[in-house]
Amino acid sequence: MRVTITEIKEMKQRKEKIPMLTAYDYVTAKMVDEAGVPLILVGDSLGMVMLGYESTIPVTMEEMIHHTKAVVRGTKKVLIIGDMPFMTYHISVSDALSNAARFIQEGGAQAVKLEGGEVVAEKVRRLVDCGIPVMGHIGLTPQSMHQLGGFKVRGKAVEEARKLLNDARILEEAGAFAIVLECTPAPLSKLITQKLAIPTIGIGAGPDCDGQVQVISDILGLYTDFVPKHAKQYARLAGEIKNAVADYMSEVKSLSFPTTEQSYTMDESLIKQLKAES
């Protein structure tokens, strides 16, 4: 059985911290699932860390569904959340329903995530009414980077902080089962967390959120073009992978790989017969 949204809500009630990670492929998802992480976000961050885009904005539904399917195939227990990409839920409630349904029906996800507060509340409410669990996302919303003027901390000024608190309440009232707080000041995140009955999941939002989410490539040290302030590298696999590839190249060129250990044999008499025939 997979983790349910009810279990995630109960973790907040028990004051048990909720770890969440992104994953974008079968192998990584399998390892995250086996480690016992309860939530995987198939984030549109795959646009940058998997596909080489400059931002999340070019990511399409087809790309998201493709990667979500792979993550689902690699997991058994974790709750999987599909990140709805840019402009797939903004135009109309109908669009939001259609695209969210694709994540559930085609992708195999158990929930979806939408960026925005009051502006998307109607869509959140309709999705929830139709049986699709929704995770909200406020603070720094990467899909709005052009409007926001880039990747900046949100909520330092009182008016913006007040708006974020209001957005969080509205998302809860609309039926969201949890809310991501991205790059918001720790004191504000703590206040929002205290005011909500549903869990908050922080990323660059301080230690007082009910849970934390990180991009898997960041914590493993795989994506080294840019390491966010809020990320901690628990490994530095990029260097290890480069060293492994260099060792492989060296051994191939020096004829020390492959050896008989990595080779297959056959009856020598058959080789003699083939040589005679040729």
SEGU-489770 format. One record per residue: residue number from 1; x, y, z of N, C-alpha, C, O in turn. Coordinates in steps of 0.02 Angstrom, whole numbers. Layout:
BEGIN
> NUM,X,Y,Z,X,Y,Z,X,Y,Z,X,Y,Z;
...
This chain:
BEGIN
> 1,41,-60,0,0,0,0,43,63,0,94,67,35;
> 2,22,112,-39,59,176,-40,36,220,18,-19,213,45;
> 3,80,265,37,64,316,86,4,357,60,0,370,0;
> 4,-41,376,104,-99,414,85,-94,486,111,-53,501,154;
> 5,-137,530,84,-137,599,108,-161,602,180,-141,647,218;
> 6,-203,555,200,-225,552,270,-166,539,317,-160,570,370;
> 7,-122,494,296,-63,479,337,-16,539,341,15,552,393;
> 8,-11,577,286,31,637,286,3,689,335,40,721,373;
> 9,-63,699,334,-95,745,381,-85,723,453,-73,764,497;
> 10,-90,658,464,-81,631,532,-10,641,557,1,647,618;
> 11,39,642,512,108,655,533,114,724,564,151,733,613;
> 12,78,773,537,79,840,568,48,837,637,74,866,685;
> 13,-8,803,643,-42,798,708,2,766,761,-1,784,820;
> 14,44,719,739,90,685,786,154,725,796,197,706,836;
> 15,160,781,760,221,822,760,281,782,735,338,791,758;
> 16,267,738,687,320,699,655,340,733,590,298,744,546;
> 17,404,750,583,427,786,524,419,744,461,425,682,462;
> 18,404,778,406,387,745,343,442,758,291,448,814,266;
> 19,483,708,275,534,717,223,505,704,153,469,655,142;
> 20,521,747,106,500,739,37,560,753,-9,600,797,6;
> 21,565,715,-62,618,726,-112,588,726,-181,534,698,-193;
> 22,624,757,-228,606,749,-298,638,686,-325,688,662,-299;
> 23,609,659,-378,639,605,-416,609,609,-486,553,631,-496;
> 24,649,588,-535,628,597,-605,635,534,-647,616,533,-706;
> 25,663,480,-619,676,420,-658,666,358,-615,662,362,-554;
> 26,663,300,-648,649,236,-615,700,219,-561,682,203,-505;
> 27,765,222,-578,817,200,-532,819,243,-469,821,217,-414;
> 28,818,309,-478,820,354,-420,758,347,-377,763,344,-315;
> 29,700,343,-409,638,335,-372,638,271,-331,615,270,-274;
> 30,665,218,-359,668,153,-325,710,159,-261,691,133,-208;
> 31,766,194,-265,810,202,-206,777,246,-153,781,231,-94;
> 32,744,300,-175,710,344,-128,653,307,-93,644,314,-32;
> 33,616,267,-130,561,228,-102,587,177,-52,559,170,2;
> 34,641,143,-70,669,91,-25,699,122,38,704,88,89;
> 35,720,186,34,746,220,93,691,239,142,705,256,200;
> 36,628,237,119,572,251,163,545,321,162,504,339,204;
> 37,567,362,114,540,430,107,466,425,90,448,389,43;
> 38,421,460,125,349,452,112,321,489,52,269,470,26;
> 39,356,542,29,330,583,-26,384,593,-79,441,611,-63;
> 40,365,582,-142,407,600,-198,370,651,-240,312,640,-260;
> 41,403,706,-254,377,755,-302,413,746,-368,474,753,-372;
> 42,375,730,-420,404,731,-488,400,804,-509,352,825,-541;
> 43,452,841,-491,450,913,-499,465,936,-570,501,903,-608;
> 44,436,994,-588,454,1022,-654,525,1048,-654,550,1072,-705;
> 45,559,1044,-596,631,1057,-592,670,1009,-636,729,1021,-651;
> 46,638,955,-658,672,910,-705,691,946,-769,737,925,-804;
> 47,656,1000,-784,674,1039,-843,746,1062,-841,780,1062,-893;
> 48,770,1082,-782,838,1106,-776,887,1050,-761,940,1046,-793;
> 49,871,1005,-714,920,956,-691,922,893,-734,971,856,-731;
> 50,869,881,-774,868,822,-817,870,839,-892,901,803,-932;
> 51,839,894,-910,831,910,-981,873,969,-1004,877,983,-1064;
> 52,905,1005,-957,951,1058,-976,919,1124,-994,952,1166,-1025;
> 53,855,1135,-977,823,1199,-990,850,1251,-940,879,1233,-889;
> 54,841,1314,-956,864,1368,-912,816,1380,-854,835,1409,-803;
> 55,754,1358,-861,704,1366,-808,653,1310,-814,660,1265,-856;
> 56,602,1313,-772,549,1262,-774,497,1279,-827,455,1236,-844;
> 57,498,1339,-854,444,1363,-897,436,1322,-962,379,1312,-983;
> 58,489,1297,-995,479,1260,-1057,451,1189,-1047,433,1156,-1096;
> 59,447,1165,-985,428,1095,-974,355,1084,-996,311,1124,-981;
> 60,344,1028,-1031,278,1013,-1058,244,958,-1018,275,923,-978;
> 61,179,950,-1029,141,896,-997,168,828,-1019,174,782,-979;
> 62,185,822,-1084,211,759,-1109,275,739,-1073,284,680,-1055;
> 63,319,787,-1061,381,772,-1025,367,753,-953,397,706,-926;
> 64,320,787,-922,303,772,-852,271,703,-846,288,665,-800;
> 65,227,687,-890,194,621,-888,245,566,-900,244,514,-866;
> 66,290,576,-947,343,527,-962,384,511,-900,394,453,-884;
> 67,406,562,-864,448,552,-805,407,526,-746,432,486,-707;
> 68,345,547,-741,302,522,-687,291,447,-693,294,411,-644;
> 69,279,424,-754,271,352,-765,332,313,-742,326,261,-710;
> 70,391,339,-757,453,305,-738,459,301,-662,479,250,-635;
> 71,442,356,-628,446,358,-555,396,309,-524,412,273,-477;
> 72,337,307,-551,285,261,-526,309,189,-533,300,148,-488;
> 73,339,172,-590,362,104,-601,417,84,-552,425,24,-537;
> 74,453,132,-527,508,117,-481,489,115,-408,532,104,-365;
> 75,425,127,-392,406,135,-322,347,89,-304,310,66,-346;
> 76,342,77,-237,287,35,-212,249,68,-155,188,57,-148;
> 77,283,107,-113,252,132,-52,242,208,-52,194,232,-22;
> 78,286,244,-84,286,317,-78,226,348,-114,202,323,-165;
> 79,201,404,-86,149,444,-119,182,489,-171,229,526,-155;
> 80,159,485,-233,191,521,-288,147,580,-309,87,573,-322;
> 81,179,638,-313,145,701,-330,172,726,-397,233,735,-405;
> 82,129,737,-444,148,763,-509,145,839,-509,94,868,-488;
> 83,198,872,-530,202,945,-531,173,971,-596,201,959,-650;
> 84,117,1006,-592,85,1031,-653,125,1088,-683,137,1138,-650;
> 85,146,1081,-746,190,1131,-776,155,1196,-795,94,1203,-792;
> 86,196,1243,-816,175,1311,-832,116,1312,-882,118,1279,-934;
> 87,65,1349,-864,5,1362,-905,-37,1300,-920,-76,1299,-968;
> 88,-30,1248,-879,-73,1189,-888,-133,1191,-842,-175,1146,-844;
> 89,-137,1243,-798,-194,1248,-753,-217,1321,-744,-261,1334,-704;
> 90,-187,1366,-780,-200,1437,-771,-260,1463,-812,-295,1508,-791;
> 91,-270,1434,-871,-317,1463,-919,-389,1453,-896,-430,1499,-900;
> 92,-406,1392,-874,-474,1378,-854,-476,1319,-806,-429,1280,-801;
> 93,-533,1312,-771,-543,1255,-728,-544,1191,-769,-518,1139,-748;
> 94,-572,1195,-829,-574,1137,-873,-505,1113,-891,-492,1052,-890;
> 95,-460,1159,-908,-390,1140,-923,-357,1108,-862,-323,1057,-868;
> 96,-368,1138,-804,-339,1112,-743,-362,1040,-730,-322,997,-714;
> 97,-427,1028,-738,-455,961,-727,-427,911,-777,-407,856,-758;
> 98,-424,931,-840,-400,886,-892,-327,867,-881,-310,808,-886;
> 99,-285,915,-866,-214,901,-858,-199,865,-793,-155,822,-791;
> 100,-234,883,-740,-225,847,-677,-246,774,-684,-214,729,-657;
> 101,-300,763,-720,-324,695,-732,-272,653,-769,-265,593,-757;
> 102,-235,685,-814,-182,649,-850,-128,623,-802,-104,567,-810;
> 103,-111,665,-753,-61,642,-704,-85,580,-667,-46,534,-653;
> 104,-150,578,-650,-178,522,-613,-188,461,-657,-168,406,-640;
> 105,-220,471,-715,-238,415,-759,-179,389,-799,-167,329,-801;
> 106,-143,433,-831,-87,412,-874,-23,404,-835,14,355,-843;
> 107,-9,453,-793,55,452,-757,56,404,-698,109,379,-680;
> 108,-2,392,-668,-4,349,-609,11,384,-544,19,351,-492;
> 109,14,451,-545,25,488,-483,-37,484,-438,-91,467,-461;
> 110,-27,500,-374,-83,500,-327,-106,570,-309,-157,578,-275;
> 111,-69,621,-331,-87,690,-316,-51,736,-365,-7,714,-402;
> 112,-71,799,-365,-38,849,-407,-20,910,-365,-47,920,-311;
> 113,27,950,-390,47,1012,-357,36,1071,-404,53,1067,-463;
> 114,8,1125,-377,-3,1187,-414,31,1244,-379,32,1248,-317;
> 115,60,1290,-417,89,1350,-389,36,1405,-385,-6,1412,-429;
> 116,40,1444,-331,-5,1501,-324,-52,1494,-265,-62,1439,-239;
> 117,-80,1550,-244,-125,1551,-187,-196,1563,-207,-228,1521,-238;
> 118,-222,1622,-189,-292,1638,-202,-309,1632,-276,-364,1613,-294;
> 119,-261,1648,-320,-274,1648,-392,-290,1578,-419,-324,1572,-470;
> 120,-268,1525,-385,-282,1457,-409,-332,1420,-363,-344,1361,-373;
> 121,-359,1455,-314,-402,1423,-264,-462,1389,-296,-481,1333,-276;
> 122,-493,1421,-345,-552,1392,-378,-533,1326,-411,-572,1278,-409;
> 123,-475,1324,-443,-453,1262,-475,-438,1208,-424,-456,1149,-433;
> 124,-406,1227,-370,-391,1179,-317,-455,1148,-290,-461,1087,-282;
> 125,-504,1190,-276,-568,1167,-249,-602,1118,-297,-629,1067,-276;
> 126,-600,1134,-361,-633,1090,-411,-596,1024,-418,-628,972,-424;
> 127,-530,1026,-418,-492,964,-422,-507,918,-363,-518,858,-370;
> 128,-507,948,-304,-520,910,-243,-591,881,-244,-602,824,-225;
> 129,-639,921,-266,-708,898,-272,-714,838,-319,-758,796,-311;
> 130,-669,835,-368,-670,780,-417,-626,721,-395,-617,674,-433;
> 131,-599,724,-335,-562,668,-308,-488,668,-321,-454,617,-313;
> 132,-460,726,-342,-389,730,-355,-355,769,-298,-367,829,-291;
> 133,-314,736,-257,-279,771,-204,-232,824,-231,-198,814,-282;
> 134,-230,882,-197,-190,938,-221,-143,963,-166,-163,973,-109;
> 135,-80,972,-184,-31,1006,-142,-22,1076,-168,-11,1086,-228;
> 136,-26,1126,-125,-15,1195,-145,58,1213,-145,100,1174,-123;
> 137,74,1273,-169,144,1296,-172,143,1372,-175,119,1402,-224;
> 138,168,1404,-122,171,1477,-119,241,1499,-98,284,1458,-83;
> 139,251,1564,-97,317,1593,-84,350,1606,-151,321,1637,-195;
> 140,411,1583,-158,444,1586,-223,411,1533,-267,414,1473,-252;
> 141,380,1555,-320,348,1509,-368,386,1514,-434,377,1562,-471;
> 142,428,1465,-449,473,1470,-507,439,1482,-574,468,1513,-618;
> 143,377,1459,-581,342,1470,-645,325,1544,-655,309,1565,-711;
> 144,329,1584,-602,315,1656,-606,379,1697,-603,377,1756,-586;
> 145,435,1666,-619,500,1700,-610,504,1766,-649,535,1813,-625;
> 146,474,1769,-708,478,1831,-747,439,1887,-713,461,1945,-712;
> 147,382,1871,-686,341,1921,-651,372,1941,-585,368,1999,-565;
> 148,404,1893,-551,433,1907,-485,502,1938,-488,529,1960,-437;
> 149,532,1940,-549,598,1969,-556,654,1922,-539,708,1944,-517;
> 150,642,1857,-547,694,1807,-535,681,1767,-471,626,1770,-443;
> 151,732,1730,-450,725,1686,-392,746,1725,-329,805,1732,-314;
> 152,696,1749,-293,709,1790,-234,666,1766,-176,613,1736,-186;
> 153,690,1779,-115,651,1764,-55,587,1805,-57,588,1864,-73;
> 154,531,1772,-39,467,1807,-39,440,1813,32,445,1766,72;
> 155,410,1870,47,376,1879,111,415,1919,163,396,1918,222;
> 156,468,1953,143,506,1992,191,469,2056,211,473,2078,268;
> 157,433,2086,163,394,2146,177,326,2126,206,300,2073,190;
> 158,298,2170,248,237,2151,285,178,2137,239,140,2091,252;
> 159,170,2176,186,113,2165,141,117,2098,106,68,2061,100;
> 160,177,2081,83,186,2017,49,179,1959,98,151,1907,82;
> 161,204,1969,159,198,1918,211,124,1906,227,102,1849,234;
> 162,86,1961,233,15,1955,246,-21,1918,190,-66,1878,203;
> 163,-1,1933,128,-32,1898,71,-17,1823,72,-61,1783,58;
> 164,45,1805,88,63,1734,89,24,1697,144,2,1640,134;
> 165,16,1729,201,-23,1698,255,-96,1689,232,-126,1637,246;
> 166,-123,1739,198,-191,1734,173,-197,1680,119,-245,1642,118;
> 167,-148,1678,74,-148,1626,22,-148,1556,51,-183,1512,28;
> 168,-108,1547,104,-103,1482,136,-171,1462,165,-193,1405,157;
> 169,-205,1509,198,-271,1495,226,-321,1479,172,-362,1433,180;
> 170,-318,1515,117,-365,1504,62,-354,1435,30,-402,1400,13;
> 171,-291,1416,22,-276,1350,-6,-302,1294,40,-328,1243,17;
> 172,-293,1304,105,-319,1254,152,-395,1250,147,-423,1195,145;
> 173,-428,1307,144,-501,1307,138,-524,1276,72,-578,1246,69;
> 174,-483,1282,20,-500,1254,-45,-492,1178,-47,-516,1145,-92;
> 175,-457,1150,3,-451,1078,7,-382,1049,-4,-374,989,-7;
> 176,-331,1093,-10,-263,1067,-19,-245,1025,42,-263,1042,99;
> 177,-209,970,31,-191,927,88,-124,946,119,-107,923,174;
> 178,-85,988,84,-20,1012,109,0,1072,65,-26,1082,11;
> 179,48,1111,90,70,1170,53,146,1174,56,176,1171,110;
> 180,178,1181,-2,250,1195,-5,261,1270,6,229,1312,-25;
> 181,307,1285,52,329,1354,62,400,1359,37,446,1329,65;
> 182,411,1397,-17,478,1401,-47,508,1469,-36,478,1521,-52;
> 183,568,1469,-9,607,1531,0,566,1585,34,559,1641,8;
> 184,540,1568,92,505,1617,134,544,1623,200,573,1574,223;
> 185,544,1682,232,581,1690,294,558,1640,347,498,1626,353;
> 186,605,1614,385,589,1562,435,535,1584,484,491,1543,499;
> 187,536,1646,511,483,1665,558,413,1665,526,365,1646,558;
> 188,409,1686,462,345,1685,428,322,1613,416,263,1597,424;
> 189,368,1570,396,351,1500,385,325,1468,449,278,1428,448;
> 190,356,1485,504,335,1459,569,264,1481,586,223,1442,609;
> 191,249,1545,573,182,1571,586,130,1536,543,77,1516,567;
> 192,145,1530,478,98,1497,432,86,1425,455,30,1401,455;
> 193,140,1391,474,135,1321,497,90,1316,558,51,1269,565;
> 194,97,1363,604,56,1363,665,-17,1377,651,-61,1353,687;
> 195,-31,1416,599,-100,1437,584,-138,1384,545,-200,1386,544;
> 196,-103,1338,513,-136,1289,469,-145,1222,504,-104,1202,545;
> 197,-199,1188,487,-209,1120,511,-176,1069,464,-164,1012,484;
> 198,-162,1090,402,-129,1046,354,-54,1057,356,-31,1110,377;
> 199,-15,1007,334,58,1013,338,87,1066,290,62,1077,236;
> 200,140,1097,313,182,1140,269,246,1102,255,275,1069,298;
> 201,268,1107,193,330,1074,171,378,1129,147,364,1162,97;
> 202,432,1139,183,476,1194,168,533,1177,121,558,1120,120;
> 203,553,1226,82,615,1223,44,645,1293,47,621,1339,13;
> 204,697,1301,87,723,1368,100,674,1408,142,669,1469,135;
> 205,638,1374,187,588,1407,228,598,1395,302,552,1404,342;
> 206,658,1375,322,673,1366,392,654,1299,421,624,1258,386;
> 207,671,1287,485,663,1222,516,595,1208,546,582,1151,567;
> 208,550,1257,548,488,1249,584,429,1226,541,374,1217,567;
> 209,441,1215,476,389,1186,435,377,1113,457,419,1084,491;
> 210,320,1086,439,304,1017,458,347,966,421,356,910,445;
> 211,373,986,363,416,942,325,465,982,284,464,1043,284;
> 212,508,946,248,557,978,204,559,941,138,548,881,135;
> 213,572,979,84,581,950,18,645,977,-11,661,1036,-3;
> 214,682,933,-45,742,954,-81,744,919,-149,716,865,-158;
> 215,779,951,-195,791,921,-261,845,867,-252,899,881,-226;
> 216,831,807,-274,876,750,-263,945,764,-291,995,743,-262;
> 217,948,798,-348,1013,813,-380,1055,859,-337,1117,855,-338;
> 218,1023,903,-299,1059,949,-255,1089,912,-196,1148,921,-180;
> 219,1049,870,-162,1075,838,-101,1127,784,-117,1168,767,-74;
> 220,1126,758,-178,1175,707,-198,1237,738,-231,1285,702,-246;
> 221,1236,803,-242,1293,835,-274,1301,816,-346,1357,810,-372;
> 222,1245,805,-380,1247,786,-451,1244,847,-497,1277,849,-549;
> 223,1204,896,-477,1195,956,-518,1237,1011,-488,1219,1040,-437;
> 224,1294,1025,-519,1342,1072,-489,1343,1140,-523,1382,1184,-503;
> 225,1301,1150,-574,1299,1216,-607,1279,1270,-558,1304,1327,-560;
> 226,1234,1252,-513,1210,1300,-463,1185,1261,-402,1145,1214,-408;
> 227,1209,1279,-344,1187,1248,-281,1151,1300,-240,1183,1348,-217;
> 228,1085,1293,-230,1048,1344,-193,1071,1350,-120,1098,1303,-91;
> 229,1060,1408,-91,1078,1420,-21,1043,1371,25,1072,1349,75;
> 230,981,1352,8,942,1309,52,960,1235,47,935,1194,86;
> 231,1004,1217,0,1021,1147,-10,1083,1127,29,1129,1168,39;
> 232,1084,1065,52,1143,1037,84,1164,976,44,1123,932,29;
> 233,1227,971,27,1253,914,-11,1272,858,38,1321,863,74;
> 234,1231,805,38,1245,748,80,1294,700,46,1320,653,78;
> 235,1307,711,-18,1357,673,-56,1381,719,-112,1349,769,-127;
> 236,1437,701,-142,1463,738,-199,1477,689,-255,1534,674,-273;
> 237,1421,665,-283,1426,610,-332,1452,633,-400,1478,592,-438;
> 238,1446,696,-416,1471,719,-481,1545,704,-488,1567,679,-539;
> 239,1584,719,-435,1656,705,-437,1670,631,-441,1714,610,-478;
> 240,1632,591,-403,1643,519,-403,1627,489,-471,1662,444,-494;
> 241,1574,514,-502,1555,488,-569,1608,506,-620,1627,465,-661;
> 242,1632,568,-618,1684,589,-665,1747,546,-657,1778,525,-706;
> 243,1765,532,-594,1824,490,-581,1813,419,-607,1859,389,-635;
> 244,1753,392,-598,1738,325,-621,1742,321,-697,1768,273,-725;
> 245,1715,372,-731,1718,374,-804,1790,379,-828,1809,346,-877;
> 246,1830,420,-795,1901,427,-813,1938,361,-805,1980,343,-847;
> 247,1924,325,-750,1955,260,-739,1935,210,-793,1977,171,-817;
> 248,1872,210,-811,1848,166,-865,1884,180,-931,1907,134,-964;
> 249,1888,243,-949,1922,262,-1011,1995,238,-1010,2020,212,-1060;
> 250,2028,249,-954,2098,230,-948,2108,155,-956,2154,133,-990;
> 251,2064,116,-925,2071,43,-928,2054,16,-997,2085,-33,-1020;
> 252,2006,46,-1031,1991,25,-1099,2051,37,-1145,2069,-5,-1185;
> 253,2081,96,-1139,2138,114,-1181,2200,72,-1166,2240,58,-1211;
> 254,2208,53,-1103,2267,14,-1084,2256,-61,-1090,2300,-101,-1073;
> 255,2198,-81,-1114,2180,-152,-1124,2174,-191,-1058,2178,-252,-1057;
> 256,2164,-154,-1002,2155,-189,-938,2081,-201,-923,2065,-232,-872;
> 257,2037,-177,-966,1966,-193,-963,1940,-201,-1033,1956,-160,-1076;
> 258,1901,-253,-1047,1879,-305,-1000,1932,-361,-994,1976,-367,-1036;
> 259,1926,-400,-940,1969,-458,-929,1927,-521,-938,1868,-517,-956;
> 260,1957,-578,-925,1919,-641,-929,1860,-641,-880,1810,-675,-892;
> 261,1866,-603,-826,1812,-600,-777,1749,-570,-805,1694,-588,-785;
> 262,1756,-524,-853,1698,-492,-884,1683,-521,-953,1645,-491,-991;
> 263,1711,-579,-970,1702,-608,-1036,1669,-677,-1031,1668,-707,-978;
> 264,1641,-700,-1087,1608,-765,-1090,1651,-814,-1130,1688,-793,-1174;
> 265,1645,-878,-1114,1685,-929,-1148,1640,-976,-1188,1579,-974,-1182;
> 266,1672,-1017,-1229,1636,-1069,-1266,1683,-1127,-1279,1743,-1121,-1266;
> 267,1658,-1181,-1302,1698,-1241,-1316,1750,-1225,-1369,1734,-1204,-1424;
> 268,1814,-1236,-1351,1869,-1220,-1396,1865,-1261,-1461,1888,-1238,-1513;
> 269,1836,-1321,-1457,1832,-1363,-1517,1787,-1331,-1570,1797,-1341,-1630;
> 270,1738,-1293,-1547,1694,-1259,-1595,1732,-1203,-1632,1720,-1191,-1691;
> 271,1777,-1170,-1595,1817,-1118,-1628,1863,-1149,-1680,1871,-1122,-1734;
> 272,1893,-1205,-1663,1936,-1241,-1711,1896,-1260,-1773,1920,-1253,-1829;
> 273,1836,-1283,-1763,1793,-1301,-1820,1777,-1241,-1863,1778,-1245,-1924;
> 274,1762,-1185,-1831,1746,-1124,-1869,1806,-1099,-1907,1800,-1074,-1964;
> 275,1866,-1104,-1876,1926,-1082,-1911,1940,-1125,-1972,1960,-1101,-2025;
> 276,1928,-1190,-1964,1940,-1236,-2020,1892,-1222,-2076,1910,-1226,-2134;
> 277,1831,-1207,-2060,1779,-1194,-2111,1791,-1129,-2147,1768,-1120,-2203;
> 278,1827,-1084,-2114,1836,-1018,-2146,1902,-1014,-2183,1918,-963,-2213;
